[in-house]
């Protein structure tokens, strides 16, 4: 049951009864679509001519036409060859590959649950996560596949078998009925307050975020370089949002972070949005490594994962005065600019959170419904240990 309206503070949206922030905005009316179908319904038709996904390390890319066909092909393969069905968990262990969104959308379209993990985790940490999520199938990059316990079924995403699964002509997968409150992902906590835990997010959690961001979108060419990892909710959700909006998503691939690597990608792909952590902002603000590159296409640096100090923002703005610096407080790209009032997205003034508050969508309640996972019944957006 939800809270009584009288317990919700009309200014902040905080409910002391539930200890939760609730949205003060009207709830978007959503079509009864699963997340994957909703994303593909938002992609412009005809699809953008610009690439959907770019791997700057491998210098490869995937078009929007190929994205749709690869997702369809892999969905059929998962269903017919591996018997993946609604409620199964698909575990992903890889650097930020352009194939992670394809695996994710294919799995989500079948009602399966996507569970990406940090590839630099130790063998014991990965084993613990696998014990939490009990995956039916694991996709892994060959460089980290040795960390997975031998009894698990593993497909290497850089193998010929995987290429066959995504490129061979296939029939359409069988239709699956997916409820908005079915689980979509199991993501993992950082372990700062104890042993790592699994966090369940539902199909509705993501579609609601996309619906609200869609109402605020600005139609223009956008290329987002996502330097944050896709196993983190920030990178994962931002990637889904960018694809739904027909943007070009640039990923690091197997590249290791350095300022020149980032600047070279911004210059080559005319990146407009750089999605990063404070470390990237700090590195670009100091030294001479960012000099000599044409970064004039860059419109915004969207920082998440950790708080951003005013001194760091000021230092960055001195070097790149035309670039908006924003911090998401809520879903990806629901960002609060830190440069004196310019807007990254057209967010109404009454919806801009004040100090210490989260963005409107972040205050929306998790549904009071339970869902069944391989590891037992849980509440949506709950913690699994």
C-alpha positions as CSV (number, residue, x, y, z in Angstrom):
1,X,0.0,0.0,0.0
2,X,1.2,3.5,-0.8
3,X,1.3,6.3,1.8
4,X,-1.6,8.5,2.7
5,X,-1.4,11.9,0.9
6,X,-1.4,13.7,4.2
7,X,1.9,12.3,5.2
8,X,3.8,13.6,2.1
9,X,5.4,17.0,2.6
10,X,4.0,19.2,-0.3
11,X,7.4,21.0,-0.7
12,X,9.9,18.2,-0.6
13,X,7.8,15.1,-1.3
14,X,9.2,13.3,1.8
15,X,7.0,10.9,3.7
16,X,8.0,10.3,7.3
17,X,5.7,7.3,7.5
18,X,7.5,5.4,4.7
19,X,10.9,7.2,5.0
20,X,10.8,7.7,1.2
21,X,10.8,10.7,-1.2
22,X,7.8,10.7,-3.6
23,X,7.4,12.6,-6.8
24,X,5.4,15.8,-6.7
25,X,4.8,15.6,-10.5
26,X,1.9,13.7,-12.1
27,X,2.7,10.1,-12.8
28,X,3.3,9.6,-16.6
29,X,0.7,7.4,-18.3
30,X,2.7,4.5,-19.7
31,X,1.8,2.1,-22.5
32,X,1.7,-1.5,-21.3
33,X,5.1,-2.2,-23.0
34,X,8.0,-4.1,-21.7
35,X,11.3,-2.1,-21.5
36,X,12.9,-3.5,-24.7
37,X,9.7,-2.9,-26.7
38,X,9.3,0.6,-25.2
39,X,12.9,1.5,-26.2
40,X,12.5,0.4,-29.8
41,X,9.1,2.2,-30.0
42,X,10.9,5.5,-29.1
43,X,13.7,5.1,-31.6
44,X,12.9,7.4,-34.6
45,X,11.5,5.7,-37.8
46,X,13.3,5.7,-40.1
47,X,16.3,5.1,-37.8
48,X,19.1,7.7,-37.5
49,X,21.8,7.4,-40.1
50,X,24.5,7.9,-37.4
51,X,25.8,4.8,-35.6
52,X,23.9,3.5,-32.6
53,X,26.9,2.1,-30.8
54,X,30.6,2.9,-31.1
55,X,33.7,1.1,-29.6
56,X,36.5,3.7,-29.7
57,X,39.2,1.1,-28.8
58,X,38.3,-1.4,-31.6
59,X,37.2,1.4,-34.0
60,X,34.0,-0.5,-34.7
61,X,30.4,0.5,-34.7
62,X,26.8,-0.8,-35.0
63,X,24.0,0.9,-36.9
64,X,20.5,1.3,-35.6
65,X,19.3,-1.1,-38.3
66,X,21.9,-3.7,-37.2
67,X,21.0,-3.1,-33.6
68,X,17.4,-4.2,-34.1
69,X,18.3,-7.2,-36.2
70,X,21.0,-8.4,-33.8
71,X,18.7,-8.1,-30.8
72,X,16.0,-10.1,-32.7
73,X,18.5,-12.7,-33.7
74,X,20.0,-13.1,-30.2
75,X,16.6,-13.2,-28.6
76,X,15.6,-16.1,-30.8
77,X,18.9,-17.9,-30.1
78,X,18.5,-17.4,-26.3
79,X,15.0,-18.8,-26.5
80,X,15.5,-21.7,-28.9
81,X,19.1,-22.8,-28.2
82,X,19.5,-22.0,-24.5
83,X,15.9,-22.2,-23.3
84,X,16.1,-18.8,-21.7
85,X,12.7,-17.8,-20.4
86,X,10.9,-15.2,-18.3
87,X,12.5,-14.9,-14.8
88,X,15.9,-16.4,-15.8
89,X,19.0,-14.3,-14.9
90,X,21.5,-13.5,-17.6
91,X,24.9,-12.5,-16.1
92,X,27.3,-10.3,-18.0
93,X,31.0,-10.0,-17.2
94,X,32.9,-7.7,-19.6
95,X,34.5,-4.3,-20.1
96,X,32.1,-1.7,-21.6
97,X,31.5,-3.5,-24.9
98,X,29.0,-2.5,-27.6
99,X,27.6,-6.0,-27.3
100,X,26.4,-5.4,-23.7
101,X,23.3,-3.4,-24.8
102,X,22.5,-6.1,-27.4
103,X,22.7,-8.8,-24.8
104,X,20.6,-6.7,-22.4
105,X,17.9,-5.8,-24.8
106,X,17.6,-9.4,-26.1
107,X,17.3,-10.8,-22.5
108,X,14.8,-8.1,-21.4
109,X,12.6,-8.8,-24.5
110,X,12.2,-12.4,-23.2
111,X,11.4,-11.3,-19.6
112,X,14.9,-12.4,-18.5
113,X,16.8,-10.4,-15.8
114,X,20.0,-8.7,-16.8
115,X,22.8,-8.8,-14.2
116,X,26.1,-7.0,-15.3
117,X,29.2,-7.3,-13.1
118,X,32.5,-5.5,-12.7
119,X,35.1,-7.3,-14.7
120,X,37.9,-6.3,-12.3
121,X,36.2,-8.1,-9.5
122,X,38.1,-11.0,-7.9
123,X,37.1,-14.6,-8.6
124,X,35.6,-14.9,-5.1
125,X,33.6,-11.7,-5.5
126,X,32.2,-12.9,-8.8
127,X,31.3,-16.2,-7.3
128,X,29.4,-14.5,-4.5
129,X,27.4,-12.4,-7.1
130,X,26.6,-15.6,-9.0
131,X,25.4,-17.2,-5.8
132,X,23.1,-14.2,-5.3
133,X,21.6,-14.1,-8.8
134,X,21.8,-17.8,-9.8
135,X,22.1,-17.1,-13.6
136,X,20.9,-19.5,-16.2
137,X,23.5,-18.2,-18.7
138,X,26.6,-16.0,-18.5
139,X,28.1,-13.8,-21.2
140,X,31.8,-13.0,-20.6
141,X,34.7,-11.5,-22.4
142,X,37.5,-14.0,-22.9
143,X,39.9,-11.9,-20.8
144,X,37.9,-12.4,-17.6
145,X,36.0,-15.7,-18.3
146,X,38.5,-17.6,-16.2
147,X,37.0,-15.9,-13.1
148,X,33.7,-17.7,-13.5
149,X,33.1,-21.0,-11.7
150,X,33.4,-24.0,-14.0
151,X,29.9,-25.3,-13.5
152,X,28.3,-22.3,-15.2
153,X,27.3,-22.1,-18.8
154,X,29.4,-19.4,-20.5
155,X,29.4,-17.7,-23.9
156,X,32.4,-15.6,-24.8
157,X,31.2,-12.3,-26.4
158,X,34.4,-12.1,-28.5
159,X,34.0,-15.6,-29.9
160,X,32.8,-16.9,-33.3
161,X,29.8,-18.6,-31.5
162,X,28.6,-15.2,-30.3
163,X,28.9,-13.7,-33.8
164,X,26.8,-16.6,-35.1
165,X,24.1,-15.9,-32.4
166,X,23.7,-12.2,-33.3
167,X,24.3,-12.3,-37.1
168,X,22.6,-15.5,-38.4
169,X,19.2,-14.9,-40.0
170,X,16.6,-16.1,-37.5
171,X,12.9,-16.3,-37.0
172,X,11.2,-13.9,-34.5
173,X,11.3,-15.2,-30.9
174,X,8.1,-16.5,-29.4
175,X,6.0,-13.8,-27.7
176,X,6.4,-13.4,-23.9
177,X,4.0,-11.6,-21.7
178,X,5.9,-9.3,-19.4
179,X,4.4,-7.3,-16.5
180,X,5.7,-3.8,-15.8
181,X,6.5,-5.0,-12.2
182,X,8.6,-7.9,-13.4
183,X,12.3,-7.6,-12.5
184,X,14.5,-6.2,-15.2
185,X,18.0,-6.0,-13.6
186,X,20.0,-7.2,-10.7
187,X,22.8,-4.7,-10.1
188,X,25.4,-5.0,-7.3
189,X,26.2,-2.7,-4.5
190,X,29.8,-1.5,-4.0
191,X,30.2,-3.4,-0.7
192,X,31.1,-0.3,1.3
193,X,28.6,-1.2,4.1
194,X,29.3,-4.9,4.2
195,X,29.2,-7.7,1.7
196,X,28.0,-7.0,-1.8
197,X,24.3,-7.1,-2.3
198,X,22.1,-7.5,-5.3
199,X,19.6,-4.6,-6.1
200,X,16.5,-5.5,-8.1
201,X,15.0,-2.9,-10.5
202,X,11.8,-3.6,-12.4
203,X,10.7,-3.0,-15.9
204,X,8.5,-0.2,-14.6
205,X,11.5,1.5,-12.9
206,X,13.2,2.0,-16.3
207,X,10.2,2.7,-18.5
208,X,9.0,5.3,-16.0
209,X,12.4,7.0,-16.1
210,X,12.4,7.0,-19.9
211,X,8.8,8.3,-20.2
212,X,9.7,11.3,-18.0
213,X,12.9,12.0,-19.9
214,X,11.2,11.7,-23.2
215,X,8.8,14.5,-22.2
216,X,11.8,16.7,-21.6
217,X,13.9,15.8,-24.6
218,X,15.3,18.4,-27.1
219,X,15.4,17.1,-30.6
220,X,18.9,17.6,-31.9
221,X,21.9,15.6,-32.9
222,X,23.4,14.1,-29.7
223,X,26.4,11.9,-29.3
224,X,27.1,10.6,-25.7
225,X,30.5,9.2,-24.7
226,X,29.7,7.0,-21.7
227,X,33.0,6.6,-19.9
228,X,31.3,5.2,-16.7
229,X,31.0,1.4,-16.7
230,X,27.8,-0.4,-17.8
231,X,27.7,-2.6,-14.7
232,X,26.9,0.6,-12.8
233,X,23.2,1.8,-12.8
234,X,24.4,5.2,-14.0
235,X,26.1,3.9,-17.1
236,X,23.6,1.2,-17.8
237,X,20.5,3.4,-17.5
238,X,22.2,6.3,-19.5
239,X,23.0,3.9,-22.3
240,X,19.4,2.6,-22.5
241,X,18.1,6.2,-22.5
242,X,20.6,7.3,-25.2
243,X,19.6,4.4,-27.5
244,X,15.9,5.0,-27.0
245,X,16.4,8.6,-28.0
246,X,18.3,7.7,-31.2
247,X,21.6,9.1,-30.0
248,X,25.0,7.7,-30.8
249,X,26.5,5.9,-27.8
250,X,30.3,5.9,-27.7
251,X,31.9,3.3,-25.3
252,X,35.4,2.8,-24.2
253,X,35.6,-0.9,-25.1
254,X,38.8,-2.4,-23.8
255,X,40.6,1.0,-23.6
256,X,42.1,2.2,-20.4
257,X,41.2,5.7,-19.2
258,X,43.6,8.5,-20.0
259,X,42.8,12.1,-20.8
260,X,44.2,11.9,-24.4
261,X,42.1,8.8,-25.0
262,X,38.9,10.7,-24.0
263,X,39.8,13.8,-25.9
264,X,40.6,11.9,-29.0
265,X,37.2,10.2,-28.9
266,X,35.4,13.5,-28.4
267,X,37.2,15.0,-31.4
268,X,36.8,12.0,-33.7
269,X,33.1,11.4,-33.0
270,X,32.0,15.0,-32.3
271,X,30.8,14.0,-28.9
272,X,28.2,16.4,-27.4
273,X,27.7,14.8,-24.0
274,X,30.5,13.3,-21.9
275,X,29.2,11.0,-19.2
276,X,31.8,10.6,-16.6
277,X,32.9,10.6,-12.9
278,X,34.7,13.5,-11.1
279,X,38.1,11.9,-11.8
280,X,37.7,12.6,-15.5
281,X,36.7,16.2,-14.9
282,X,39.7,16.7,-12.7
283,X,42.1,15.1,-15.1
284,X,40.8,17.3,-18.0
285,X,41.1,20.4,-15.9
286,X,44.8,20.1,-15.1
287,X,47.9,19.5,-17.1
288,X,48.4,19.8,-20.8
289,X,47.0,16.4,-22.0
290,X,43.7,18.0,-23.1
291,X,45.5,20.6,-25.2
292,X,45.7,20.2,-29.0
293,X,42.3,18.5,-29.5
294,X,39.2,20.1,-31.1
295,X,36.6,19.7,-28.3
296,X,34.3,22.4,-29.7
297,X,31.4,19.8,-30.2
298,X,31.3,19.2,-26.4
299,X,28.2,20.8,-24.9
300,X,27.9,19.1,-21.5
301,X,29.9,17.0,-19.0
302,X,27.4,15.0,-16.9
303,X,29.1,13.8,-13.7
304,X,27.8,11.1,-11.5
305,X,29.0,8.4,-9.1
306,X,30.4,10.9,-6.5
307,X,29.8,14.5,-5.5
308,X,31.5,17.3,-7.4
309,X,33.2,20.2,-5.5
310,X,32.8,23.8,-6.6
311,X,36.5,24.4,-6.9
312,X,36.8,21.5,-9.4
313,X,33.9,22.9,-11.4
314,X,35.4,26.3,-11.5
315,X,38.8,25.0,-12.6
316,X,37.1,23.0,-15.4
317,X,35.0,26.0,-16.5
318,X,38.1,28.2,-16.8
319,X,39.5,25.8,-19.4
320,X,36.2,24.9,-21.1
321,X,33.9,27.9,-20.5
322,X,31.3,26.9,-23.1
323,X,30.7,23.4,-21.6
324,X,27.8,22.9,-19.1
325,X,28.8,20.9,-16.0
326,X,25.8,18.9,-14.6
327,X,25.2,16.4,-11.9
328,X,22.3,14.0,-12.2
329,X,20.1,13.9,-9.1
330,X,17.7,11.2,-10.1
331,X,17.8,9.4,-13.4
332,X,20.5,9.8,-16.1
333,X,20.4,13.2,-17.9
334,X,17.9,14.5,-15.3
335,X,20.8,16.7,-14.4
336,X,21.2,19.9,-12.4
337,X,23.6,22.3,-14.1
338,X,26.4,23.8,-11.9
339,X,27.3,26.8,-14.2
340,X,25.0,29.5,-13.0
341,X,21.7,28.5,-14.4
342,X,22.1,27.2,-17.9
343,X,19.9,24.1,-18.6
344,X,21.1,20.8,-19.9
345,X,17.5,19.7,-20.4
346,X,14.4,21.8,-20.3
347,X,13.6,21.1,-16.6
348,X,11.0,23.5,-15.2
349,X,12.2,25.6,-12.3
350,X,9.7,24.1,-9.9
351,X,11.1,20.6,-10.6
352,X,14.7,21.5,-9.9
353,X,15.8,19.9,-6.6
354,X,17.3,22.0,-3.9
355,X,20.4,21.2,-1.9
356,X,20.4,17.8,-0.5
357,X,17.3,16.7,-2.5
358,X,17.1,14.1,-5.2
359,X,15.5,14.7,-8.6
360,X,11.8,14.2,-9.0
361,X,12.0,10.7,-10.5
362,X,14.4,9.6,-7.8
363,X,11.7,10.3,-5.3
364,X,9.1,8.1,-6.9
365,X,8.1,5.1,-4.8
366,X,9.0,1.6,-5.7
367,X,5.8,-0.4,-6.3
368,X,4.3,-2.3,-3.4
369,X,4.3,-5.5,-5.3
370,X,6.4,-8.6,-5.0
371,X,8.1,-10.5,-7.8
372,X,9.6,-14.0,-7.9
373,X,13.2,-14.5,-8.8
374,X,15.4,-17.6,-9.0
375,X,16.6,-16.7,-5.5
376,X,13.0,-16.4,-4.1
377,X,10.3,-13.8,-3.8
378,X,11.4,-10.2,-3.2
379,X,10.0,-6.7,-3.3
380,X,10.7,-4.6,-6.4
381,X,13.8,-2.5,-6.0
382,X,14.8,-4.5,-3.0
383,X,18.1,-5.8,-1.7
384,X,19.1,-9.4,-2.2
385,X,22.0,-10.9,-0.3
